[in-house]
């Protein structure tokens, strides 16, 4: 079963803490999104392995954009 990780708010990805193939546990820090000079940490919603990173550092995202998948 694949779980999608989506952006919780619009902003710019300023840091990625994982890459495809990385094993993660629920609440592992995945990335940081900056919006209006405030940083928001995105956490893993479940245990698994990062299957695919859709976005990279510097990409702009909108609320709900797909940013990664976990298998």
PDB file of N, CA, C and O in Angstrom, chain B, residues numbered from 101:
ATOM      1  N   UNK B 101       0.843  -1.182   0.000  1.00  0.00           N
ATOM      2  CA  UNK B 101       0.000   0.000   0.000  1.00  0.00           C
ATOM      3  C   UNK B 101       0.886   1.243   0.000  1.00  0.00           C
ATOM      4  O   UNK B 101       1.810   1.350   0.807  1.00  0.00           O
ATOM      5  N   UNK B 102       0.611   2.162  -0.888  1.00  0.00           N
ATOM      6  CA  UNK B 102       1.385   3.394  -0.993  1.00  0.00           C
ATOM      7  C   UNK B 102       0.643   4.530  -0.294  1.00  0.00           C
ATOM      8  O   UNK B 102      -0.560   4.713  -0.478  1.00  0.00           O
ATOM      9  N   UNK B 103       1.386   5.288   0.509  1.00  0.00           N
ATOM     10  CA  UNK B 103       0.837   6.450   1.188  1.00  0.00           C
ATOM     11  C   UNK B 103       1.427   7.698   0.554  1.00  0.00           C
ATOM     12  O   UNK B 103       2.635   7.772   0.327  1.00  0.00           O
ATOM     13  N   UNK B 104       0.586   8.669   0.271  1.00  0.00           N
ATOM     14  CA  UNK B 104       1.043   9.929  -0.302  1.00  0.00           C
ATOM     15  C   UNK B 104       1.285  10.959   0.796  1.00  0.00           C
ATOM     16  O   UNK B 104       0.493  11.095   1.729  1.00  0.00           O
ATOM     17  N   UNK B 105       2.387  11.675   0.664  1.00  0.00           N
ATOM     18  CA  UNK B 105       2.681  12.793   1.570  1.00  0.00           C
ATOM     19  C   UNK B 105       2.421  14.061   0.764  1.00  0.00           C
ATOM     20  O   UNK B 105       2.977  14.246  -0.319  1.00  0.00           O
ATOM     21  N   UNK B 106       1.569  14.931   1.306  1.00  0.00           N
ATOM     22  CA  UNK B 106       1.214  16.155   0.598  1.00  0.00           C
ATOM     23  C   UNK B 106       1.653  17.386   1.394  1.00  0.00           C
ATOM     24  O   UNK B 106       1.839  17.333   2.610  1.00  0.00           O
ATOM     25  N   UNK B 107       1.809  18.477   0.678  1.00  0.00           N
ATOM     26  CA  UNK B 107       2.202  19.740   1.314  1.00  0.00           C
ATOM     27  C   UNK B 107       1.063  20.239   2.198  1.00  0.00           C
ATOM     28  O   UNK B 107      -0.087  20.289   1.760  1.00  0.00           O
ATOM     29  N   UNK B 108       1.378  20.612   3.450  1.00  0.00           N
ATOM     30  CA  UNK B 108       0.342  21.091   4.356  1.00  0.00           C
ATOM     31  C   UNK B 108      -0.022  22.561   4.142  1.00  0.00           C
ATOM     32  O   UNK B 108      -1.013  23.040   4.693  1.00  0.00           O
ATOM     33  N   UNK B 109       0.780  23.281   3.340  1.00  0.00           N
ATOM     34  CA  UNK B 109       0.555  24.702   3.099  1.00  0.00           C
ATOM     35  C   UNK B 109       1.352  25.119   1.874  1.00  0.00           C
ATOM     36  O   UNK B 109       2.284  24.420   1.479  1.00  0.00           O
ATOM     37  N   UNK B 110       1.000  26.249   1.266  1.00  0.00           N
ATOM     38  CA  UNK B 110       1.797  26.735   0.141  1.00  0.00           C
ATOM     39  C   UNK B 110       3.114  27.319   0.643  1.00  0.00           C
ATOM     40  O   UNK B 110       3.165  27.923   1.714  1.00  0.00           O
ATOM     41  N   UNK B 111       4.172  27.136  -0.133  1.00  0.00           N
ATOM     42  CA  UNK B 111       5.477  27.678   0.237  1.00  0.00           C
ATOM     43  C   UNK B 111       6.569  27.110  -0.638  1.00  0.00           C
ATOM     44  O   UNK B 111       6.313  26.585  -1.721  1.00  0.00           O
ATOM     45  N   UNK B 112       7.800  27.225  -0.147  1.00  0.00           N
ATOM     46  CA  UNK B 112       8.975  26.782  -0.883  1.00  0.00           C
ATOM     47  C   UNK B 112       9.712  25.726  -0.055  1.00  0.00           C
ATOM     48  O   UNK B 112       9.924  25.906   1.144  1.00  0.00           O
ATOM     49  N   UNK B 113      10.096  24.640  -0.695  1.00  0.00           N
ATOM     50  CA  UNK B 113      10.863  23.605   0.006  1.00  0.00           C
ATOM     51  C   UNK B 113      12.289  24.119   0.193  1.00  0.00           C
ATOM     52  O   UNK B 113      12.980  24.429  -0.777  1.00  0.00           O
ATOM     53  N   UNK B 114      12.721  24.205   1.452  1.00  0.00           N
ATOM     54  CA  UNK B 114      14.053  24.737   1.744  1.00  0.00           C
ATOM     55  C   UNK B 114      15.006  23.669   2.264  1.00  0.00           C
ATOM     56  O   UNK B 114      16.215  23.891   2.314  1.00  0.00           O
ATOM     57  N   UNK B 115      14.470  22.500   2.656  1.00  0.00           N
ATOM     58  CA  UNK B 115      15.356  21.431   3.134  1.00  0.00           C
ATOM     59  C   UNK B 115      14.666  20.075   2.976  1.00  0.00           C
ATOM     60  O   UNK B 115      13.486  19.927   3.296  1.00  0.00           O
ATOM     61  N   UNK B 116      15.419  19.089   2.478  1.00  0.00           N
ATOM     62  CA  UNK B 116      14.958  17.707   2.425  1.00  0.00           C
ATOM     63  C   UNK B 116      15.833  16.883   3.355  1.00  0.00           C
ATOM     64  O   UNK B 116      17.059  16.993   3.325  1.00  0.00           O
ATOM     65  N   UNK B 117      15.204  16.063   4.178  1.00  0.00           N
ATOM     66  CA  UNK B 117      15.950  15.273   5.143  1.00  0.00           C
ATOM     67  C   UNK B 117      15.996  13.792   4.780  1.00  0.00           C
ATOM     68  O   UNK B 117      16.579  12.996   5.516  1.00  0.00           O
ATOM     69  N   UNK B 118      15.394  13.416   3.663  1.00  0.00           N
ATOM     70  CA  UNK B 118      15.367  12.018   3.252  1.00  0.00           C
ATOM     71  C   UNK B 118      15.523  11.945   1.733  1.00  0.00           C
ATOM     72  O   UNK B 118      15.450  12.956   1.036  1.00  0.00           O
ATOM     73  N   UNK B 119      15.737  10.729   1.241  1.00  0.00           N
ATOM     74  CA  UNK B 119      15.817  10.495  -0.195  1.00  0.00           C
ATOM     75  C   UNK B 119      15.158   9.157  -0.480  1.00  0.00           C
ATOM     76  O   UNK B 119      14.930   8.379   0.446  1.00  0.00           O
ATOM     77  N   UNK B 120      14.846   8.868  -1.738  1.00  0.00           N
ATOM     78  CA  UNK B 120      14.211   7.590  -2.055  1.00  0.00           C
ATOM     79  C   UNK B 120      15.030   6.412  -1.527  1.00  0.00           C
ATOM     80  O   UNK B 120      16.259   6.402  -1.601  1.00  0.00           O
ATOM     81  N   UNK B 121      14.321   5.428  -0.996  1.00  0.00           N
ATOM     82  CA  UNK B 121      14.973   4.248  -0.436  1.00  0.00           C
ATOM     83  C   UNK B 121      15.228   4.340   1.060  1.00  0.00           C
ATOM     84  O   UNK B 121      15.623   3.352   1.679  1.00  0.00           O
ATOM     85  N   UNK B 122      15.009   5.507   1.648  1.00  0.00           N
ATOM     86  CA  UNK B 122      15.224   5.705   3.075  1.00  0.00           C
ATOM     87  C   UNK B 122      14.093   5.073   3.879  1.00  0.00           C
ATOM     88  O   UNK B 122      12.920   5.324   3.605  1.00  0.00           O
ATOM     89  N   UNK B 123      14.441   4.252   4.871  1.00  0.00           N
ATOM     90  CA  UNK B 123      13.432   3.703   5.784  1.00  0.00           C
ATOM     91  C   UNK B 123      13.078   4.771   6.804  1.00  0.00           C
ATOM     92  O   UNK B 123      13.957   5.428   7.360  1.00  0.00           O
ATOM     93  N   UNK B 124      11.777   4.940   7.047  1.00  0.00           N
ATOM     94  CA  UNK B 124      11.324   5.955   7.992  1.00  0.00           C
ATOM     95  C   UNK B 124      10.319   5.365   8.966  1.00  0.00           C
ATOM     96  O   UNK B 124       9.711   4.326   8.712  1.00  0.00           O
ATOM     97  N   UNK B 125      10.163   6.046  10.072  1.00  0.00           N
ATOM     98  CA  UNK B 125       9.136   5.712  11.048  1.00  0.00           C
ATOM     99  C   UNK B 125       8.155   6.873  11.091  1.00  0.00           C
ATOM    100  O   UNK B 125       8.484   7.989  10.690  1.00  0.00           O
ATOM    101  N   UNK B 126       6.961   6.608  11.573  1.00  0.00           N
ATOM    102  CA  UNK B 126       5.975   7.674  11.705  1.00  0.00           C
ATOM    103  C   UNK B 126       6.586   8.830  12.492  1.00  0.00           C
ATOM    104  O   UNK B 126       7.296   8.611  13.473  1.00  0.00           O
ATOM    105  N   UNK B 127       6.314  10.034  12.070  1.00  0.00           N
ATOM    106  CA  UNK B 127       6.787  11.286  12.687  1.00  0.00           C
ATOM    107  C   UNK B 127       8.259  11.588  12.423  1.00  0.00           C
ATOM    108  O   UNK B 127       8.824  12.473  13.067  1.00  0.00           O
ATOM    109  N   UNK B 128       8.901  10.865  11.480  1.00  0.00           N
ATOM    110  CA  UNK B 128      10.250  11.220  11.047  1.00  0.00           C
ATOM    111  C   UNK B 128      10.161  12.530  10.270  1.00  0.00           C
ATOM    112  O   UNK B 128       9.242  12.715   9.472  1.00  0.00           O
ATOM    113  N   UNK B 129      11.104  13.436  10.495  1.00  0.00           N
ATOM    114  CA  UNK B 129      11.130  14.698   9.766  1.00  0.00           C
ATOM    115  C   UNK B 129      11.484  14.419   8.304  1.00  0.00           C
ATOM    116  O   UNK B 129      12.514  13.810   8.015  1.00  0.00           O
ATOM    117  N   UNK B 130      10.627  14.867   7.389  1.00  0.00           N
ATOM    118  CA  UNK B 130      10.817  14.622   5.962  1.00  0.00           C
ATOM    119  C   UNK B 130      11.440  15.832   5.265  1.00  0.00           C
ATOM    120  O   UNK B 130      12.406  15.696   4.514  1.00  0.00           O
ATOM    121  N   UNK B 131      10.880  17.009   5.520  1.00  0.00           N
ATOM    122  CA  UNK B 131      11.349  18.213   4.848  1.00  0.00           C
ATOM    123  C   UNK B 131      10.874  19.450   5.591  1.00  0.00           C
ATOM    124  O   UNK B 131      10.080  19.372   6.529  1.00  0.00           O
ATOM    125  N   UNK B 132      11.384  20.597   5.145  1.00  0.00           N
ATOM    126  CA  UNK B 132      10.965  21.882   5.704  1.00  0.00           C
ATOM    127  C   UNK B 132      10.446  22.751   4.557  1.00  0.00           C
ATOM    128  O   UNK B 132      11.093  22.896   3.520  1.00  0.00           O
ATOM    129  N   UNK B 133       9.269  23.320   4.775  1.00  0.00           N
ATOM    130  CA  UNK B 133       8.670  24.248   3.819  1.00  0.00           C
ATOM    131  C   UNK B 133       8.648  25.629   4.463  1.00  0.00           C
ATOM    132  O   UNK B 133       8.228  25.787   5.609  1.00  0.00           O
ATOM    133  N   UNK B 134       9.107  26.627   3.708  1.00  0.00           N
ATOM    134  CA  UNK B 134       9.114  28.004   4.199  1.00  0.00           C
ATOM    135  C   UNK B 134       7.991  28.783   3.539  1.00  0.00           C
ATOM    136  O   UNK B 134       7.811  28.745   2.322  1.00  0.00           O
ATOM    137  N   UNK B 135       7.242  29.489   4.371  1.00  0.00           N
ATOM    138  CA  UNK B 135       6.170  30.352   3.879  1.00  0.00           C
ATOM    139  C   UNK B 135       6.168  31.617   4.727  1.00  0.00           C
ATOM    140  O   UNK B 135       6.070  31.547   5.952  1.00  0.00           O
ATOM    141  N   UNK B 136       6.275  32.760   4.086  1.00  0.00           N
ATOM    142  CA  UNK B 136       6.278  34.050   4.778  1.00  0.00           C
ATOM    143  C   UNK B 136       7.341  34.097   5.886  1.00  0.00           C
ATOM    144  O   UNK B 136       7.082  34.583   6.986  1.00  0.00           O
ATOM    145  N   UNK B 137       8.522  33.591   5.582  1.00  0.00           N
ATOM    146  CA  UNK B 137       9.688  33.586   6.481  1.00  0.00           C
ATOM    147  C   UNK B 137       9.499  32.708   7.716  1.00  0.00           C
ATOM    148  O   UNK B 137      10.265  32.806   8.675  1.00  0.00           O
ATOM    149  N   UNK B 138       8.478  31.849   7.692  1.00  0.00           N
ATOM    150  CA  UNK B 138       8.279  30.887   8.783  1.00  0.00           C
ATOM    151  C   UNK B 138       8.489  29.498   8.210  1.00  0.00           C
ATOM    152  O   UNK B 138       8.046  29.199   7.101  1.00  0.00           O
ATOM    153  N   UNK B 139       9.177  28.639   8.982  1.00  0.00           N
ATOM    154  CA  UNK B 139       9.449  27.288   8.519  1.00  0.00           C
ATOM    155  C   UNK B 139       8.477  26.301   9.154  1.00  0.00           C
ATOM    156  O   UNK B 139       8.193  26.364  10.350  1.00  0.00           O
ATOM    157  N   UNK B 140       7.971  25.382   8.321  1.00  0.00           N
ATOM    158  CA  UNK B 140       7.082  24.330   8.775  1.00  0.00           C
ATOM    159  C   UNK B 140       7.716  22.988   8.459  1.00  0.00           C
ATOM    160  O   UNK B 140       8.078  22.723   7.313  1.00  0.00           O
ATOM    161  N   UNK B 141       7.851  22.149   9.462  1.00  0.00           N
ATOM    162  CA  UNK B 141       8.424  20.818   9.280  1.00  0.00           C
ATOM    163  C   UNK B 141       7.314  19.867   8.844  1.00  0.00           C
ATOM    164  O   UNK B 141       6.223  19.865   9.415  1.00  0.00           O
ATOM    165  N   UNK B 142       7.605  19.061   7.825  1.00  0.00           N
ATOM    166  CA  UNK B 142       6.672  18.038   7.355  1.00  0.00           C
ATOM    167  C   UNK B 142       7.165  16.699   7.901  1.00  0.00           C
ATOM    168  O   UNK B 142       8.322  16.327   7.701  1.00  0.00           O
ATOM    169  N   UNK B 143       6.281  15.980   8.590  1.00  0.00           N
ATOM    170  CA  UNK B 143       6.623  14.707   9.212  1.00  0.00           C
ATOM    171  C   UNK B 143       5.998  13.542   8.463  1.00  0.00           C
ATOM    172  O   UNK B 143       4.961  13.697   7.817  1.00  0.00           O
ATOM    173  N   UNK B 144       6.629  12.370   8.548  1.00  0.00           N
ATOM    174  CA  UNK B 144       6.104  11.162   7.925  1.00  0.00           C
ATOM    175  C   UNK B 144       4.790  10.760   8.591  1.00  0.00           C
ATOM    176  O   UNK B 144       4.696  10.751   9.818  1.00  0.00           O
ATOM    177  N   UNK B 145       3.781  10.428   7.795  1.00  0.00           N
ATOM    178  CA  UNK B 145       2.490  10.034   8.358  1.00  0.00           C
ATOM    179  C   UNK B 145       2.441   8.571   8.811  1.00  0.00           C
ATOM    180  O   UNK B 145       1.506   8.160   9.498  1.00  0.00           O
ATOM    181  N   UNK B 146       3.465   7.781   8.417  1.00  0.00           N
ATOM    182  CA  UNK B 146       3.452   6.352   8.735  1.00  0.00           C
ATOM    183  C   UNK B 146       4.860   5.771   8.617  1.00  0.00           C
ATOM    184  O   UNK B 146       5.776   6.433   8.128  1.00  0.00           O
ATOM    185  N   UNK B 147       5.022   4.536   9.069  1.00  0.00           N
ATOM    186  CA  UNK B 147       6.275   3.799   8.877  1.00  0.00           C
ATOM    187  C   UNK B 147       6.350   3.345   7.422  1.00  0.00           C
ATOM    188  O   UNK B 147       5.318   3.177   6.772  1.00  0.00           O
ATOM    189  N   UNK B 148       7.557   3.147   6.910  1.00  0.00           N
ATOM    190  CA  UNK B 148       7.716   2.620   5.560  1.00  0.00           C
ATOM    191  C   UNK B 148       9.045   3.010   4.953  1.00  0.00           C
ATOM    192  O   UNK B 148       9.999   3.340   5.657  1.00  0.00           O
ATOM    193  N   UNK B 149       9.090   2.965   3.631  1.00  0.00           N
ATOM    194  CA  UNK B 149      10.286   3.333   2.869  1.00  0.00           C
ATOM    195  C   UNK B 149       9.876   4.410   1.872  1.00  0.00           C
ATOM    196  O   UNK B 149       8.858   4.280   1.192  1.00  0.00           O
ATOM    197  N   UNK B 150      10.671   5.468   1.788  1.00  0.00           N
ATOM    198  CA  UNK B 150      10.380   6.522   0.818  1.00  0.00           C
ATOM    199  C   UNK B 150      10.523   5.922  -0.574  1.00  0.00           C
ATOM    200  O   UNK B 150      11.606   5.499  -0.980  1.00  0.00           O
ATOM    201  N   UNK B 151       9.417   5.894  -1.290  1.00  0.00           N
ATOM    202  CA  UNK B 151       9.380   5.290  -2.614  1.00  0.00           C
ATOM    203  C   UNK B 151       9.815   6.295  -3.677  1.00  0.00           C
ATOM    204  O   UNK B 151      10.609   5.975  -4.562  1.00  0.00           O
ATOM    205  N   UNK B 152       9.280   7.523  -3.578  1.00  0.00           N
ATOM    206  CA  UNK B 152       9.556   8.527  -4.599  1.00  0.00           C
ATOM    207  C   UNK B 152       9.461   9.921  -3.994  1.00  0.00           C
ATOM    208  O   UNK B 152       8.555  10.212  -3.213  1.00  0.00           O
ATOM    209  N   UNK B 153      10.408  10.776  -4.364  1.00  0.00           N
ATOM    210  CA  UNK B 153      10.348  12.188  -4.008  1.00  0.00           C
ATOM    211  C   UNK B 153       9.885  12.933  -5.255  1.00  0.00           C
ATOM    212  O   UNK B 153      10.554  12.899  -6.288  1.00  0.00           O
ATOM    213  N   UNK B 154       8.756  13.594  -5.158  1.00  0.00           N
ATOM    214  CA  UNK B 154       8.180  14.301  -6.300  1.00  0.00           C
ATOM    215  C   UNK B 154       8.769  15.704  -6.420  1.00  0.00           C
ATOM    216  O   UNK B 154       8.958  16.211  -7.526  1.00  0.00           O
ATOM    217  N   UNK B 155       9.053  16.319  -5.296  1.00  0.00           N
ATOM    218  CA  UNK B 155       9.568  17.691  -5.259  1.00  0.00           C
ATOM    219  C   UNK B 155      10.996  17.700  -4.734  1.00  0.00           C
ATOM    220  O   UNK B 155      11.447  16.739  -4.111  1.00  0.00           O
ATOM    221  N   UNK B 156      11.708  18.807  -4.995  1.00  0.00           N
ATOM    222  CA  UNK B 156      13.092  18.956  -4.535  1.00  0.00           C
ATOM    223  C   UNK B 156      13.272  20.334  -3.899  1.00  0.00           C
ATOM    224  O   UNK B 156      12.380  21.180  -3.964  1.00  0.00           O
ATOM    225  N   UNK B 157      14.426  20.544  -3.290  1.00  0.00           N
ATOM    226  CA  UNK B 157      14.728  21.836  -2.661  1.00  0.00           C
ATOM    227  C   UNK B 157      14.618  22.934  -3.716  1.00  0.00           C
ATOM    228  O   UNK B 157      15.128  22.809  -4.830  1.00  0.00           O
ATOM    229  N   UNK B 158      13.945  24.002  -3.334  1.00  0.00           N
ATOM    230  CA  UNK B 158      13.756  25.142  -4.225  1.00  0.00           C
ATOM    231  C   UNK B 158      12.413  25.141  -4.931  1.00  0.00           C
ATOM    232  O   UNK B 158      11.994  26.166  -5.469  1.00  0.00           O
ATOM    233  N   UNK B 159      11.727  23.990  -4.936  1.00  0.00           N
ATOM    234  CA  UNK B 159      10.421  23.919  -5.586  1.00  0.00           C
ATOM    235  C   UNK B 159       9.364  24.650  -4.768  1.00  0.00           C
ATOM    236  O   UNK B 159       9.360  24.595  -3.538  1.00  0.00           O
ATOM    237  N   UNK B 160       8.475  25.329  -5.470  1.00  0.00           N
ATOM    238  CA  UNK B 160       7.313  25.953  -4.849  1.00  0.00           C
ATOM    239  C   UNK B 160       6.200  24.903  -4.807  1.00  0.00           C
ATOM    240  O   UNK B 160       6.014  24.158  -5.769  1.00  0.00           O
ATOM    241  N   UNK B 161       5.464  24.842  -3.700  1.00  0.00           N
ATOM    242  CA  UNK B 161       4.352  23.904  -3.573  1.00  0.00           C
ATOM    243  C   UNK B 161       3.100  24.651  -3.134  1.00  0.00           C
ATOM    244  O   UNK B 161       3.171  25.705  -2.502  1.00  0.00           O
ATOM    245  N   UNK B 162       1.965  24.086  -3.481  1.00  0.00           N
ATOM    246  CA  UNK B 162       0.673  24.594  -3.044  1.00  0.00           C
ATOM    247  C   UNK B 162       0.107  23.626  -2.018  1.00  0.00           C
ATOM    248  O   UNK B 162       0.518  22.467  -1.968  1.00  0.00           O
ATOM    249  N   UNK B 163      -0.812  24.078  -1.217  1.00  0.00           N
ATOM    250  CA  UNK B 163      -1.479  23.236  -0.239  1.00  0.00           C
ATOM    251  C   UNK B 163      -2.054  22.004  -0.942  1.00  0.00           C
ATOM    252  O   UNK B 163      -2.828  22.136  -1.890  1.00  0.00           O
ATOM    253  N   UNK B 164      -1.678  20.810  -0.480  1.00  0.00           N
ATOM    254  CA  UNK B 164      -2.199  19.574  -1.036  1.00  0.00           C
ATOM    255  C   UNK B 164      -1.376  18.980  -2.168  1.00  0.00           C
ATOM    256  O   UNK B 164      -1.683  17.881  -2.629  1.00  0.00           O
ATOM    257  N   UNK B 165      -0.330  19.678  -2.636  1.00  0.00           N
ATOM    258  CA  UNK B 165       0.521  19.114  -3.688  1.00  0.00           C
ATOM    259  C   UNK B 165       1.199  17.839  -3.188  1.00  0.00           C
ATOM    260  O   UNK B 165       1.630  17.762  -2.037  1.00  0.00           O
ATOM    261  N   UNK B 166       1.286  16.848  -4.064  1.00  0.00           N
ATOM    262  CA  UNK B 166       2.004  15.609  -3.746  1.00  0.00           C
ATOM    263  C   UNK B 166       3.490  15.912  -3.694  1.00  0.00           C
ATOM    264  O   UNK B 166       4.046  16.471  -4.639  1.00  0.00           O
ATOM    265  N   UNK B 167       4.154  15.537  -2.565  1.00  0.00           N
ATOM    266  CA  UNK B 167       5.582  15.804  -2.446  1.00  0.00           C
ATOM    267  C   UNK B 167       6.418  14.535  -2.335  1.00  0.00           C
ATOM    268  O   UNK B 167       7.610  14.552  -2.641  1.00  0.00           O
ATOM    269  N   UNK B 168       5.802  13.429  -1.898  1.00  0.00           N
ATOM    270  CA  UNK B 168       6.543  12.162  -1.778  1.00  0.00           C
ATOM    271  C   UNK B 168       5.552  11.013  -1.607  1.00  0.00           C
ATOM    272  O   UNK B 168       4.385  11.222  -1.276  1.00  0.00           O
ATOM    273  N   UNK B 169       6.048   9.790  -1.841  1.00  0.00           N
ATOM    274  CA  UNK B 169       5.239   8.604  -1.574  1.00  0.00           C
ATOM    275  C   UNK B 169       6.020   7.644  -0.679  1.00  0.00           C
ATOM    276  O   UNK B 169       7.244   7.543  -0.765  1.00  0.00           O
ATOM    277  N   UNK B 170       5.281   6.940   0.184  1.00  0.00           N
ATOM    278  CA  UNK B 170       5.862   5.976   1.116  1.00  0.00           C
ATOM    279  C   UNK B 170       5.226   4.626   0.820  1.00  0.00           C
ATOM    280  O   UNK B 170       4.008   4.520   0.674  1.00  0.00           O
ATOM    281  N   UNK B 171       6.057   3.599   0.733  1.00  0.00           N
ATOM    282  CA  UNK B 171       5.543   2.245   0.501  1.00  0.00           C
ATOM    283  C   UNK B 171       5.777   1.398   1.734  1.00  0.00           C
ATOM    284  O   UNK B 171       5.418   0.221   1.752  1.00  0.00           O
TER     285      UNK B 171
END
